[in-house]
């Protein structure tokens, strides 16, 4: 956390990976990308002063990312497992 610039403002991408055999059909991953709002409490630097009881910081997500019906249409669940990929675009100066 100390290497990042706060408030957190880097682009984030979530992908639900289609586990279908690529030799049989082209995978159809489900992807959502967002740029955090630096004014939201969720994207401020974590610290001891933040209360875990504060409901406004419980999390961030996509309640309609994919329906249960659509999950069953392809191989998003295979052998009782799903794969979710999370990517964050971090500036080169932090990686160096």
N, C-alpha and C positions, 0 to 999 in steps of 0.2 A: 504494500500500500504506500510506503514512503517513496517509492520510485515514480509513482504516478502523479500527474497533475490533478489537483482537485479544484472545483468539482469535476467529477468524471464526465467526459464529453466525447469519448471515442465511439465510433460507429461499431455497433454490435450486430452480428448475424447469427440466428438460430436456424438449424436445419434438422428436420426429421428425415433420416436416411431410409430410402427404399431398398430393402434387402433382396429384391428380385434378382435373379440370375441375369447379369448383363448380356450374356450370350443369347438369351431368349427374348428379352425386351429391354428397351432403354429405361434405366431407373428414373423414377419421377419423384425426386426429393421435394419436400415441402420446406420452403424457406421464407423467413421474415427478417427484415433488417430495420433497425431504428437508430436514431441519433438521440442520446439521452438529453433530457431537459435539465440543464445544470441548476435550475432553481428547485427541483424536486429534492426532498430530503433523502430519497433512495440513492441519489447520486452524489451526495456529500461524503466527505472522508469519514470512514468508520472510526469510532472512538468510544472510550469508556463512558463519555458523557451522554451518549445516545441510549435511551431506554428501550429495552427489548419489548416493553409493553406498549410502545407507541405504534398503534395500528396503521398509521400513515406510512410507516417504513417496513412493513412486513414483506414486501416483495413487489416485483413487477413482472408482468407476463402477458400472454395472449390468450384470453379465455376462449377465443374462437379460432385458435391456430389450425386445428383440424377436427372434424367431427368424428365420433365413434364409427359412424357408418363409413366414412371415407378411409379410416384406418383399416377397415376390413377388406376394402376393395383391392388392395395391393399387399405386398409383403413388408409392411412397416413393422409388423410384429412377426418375428420368426424364432422358433424354439423358445418362446416366452421371453424374448428380449427385444428391446428397441434400442436404436442408436440415435443419439442427439448430438449434433456437432455445434459447438459454440465458437465463434470467431470474433476477435476484437482487433480492430485496426489500431495498432499502437505506433506512434511516431518513431522514426529511426533513432532519434536522440535518446530514447528510453532503452532501446534494444542494445545500443553500443556500450 
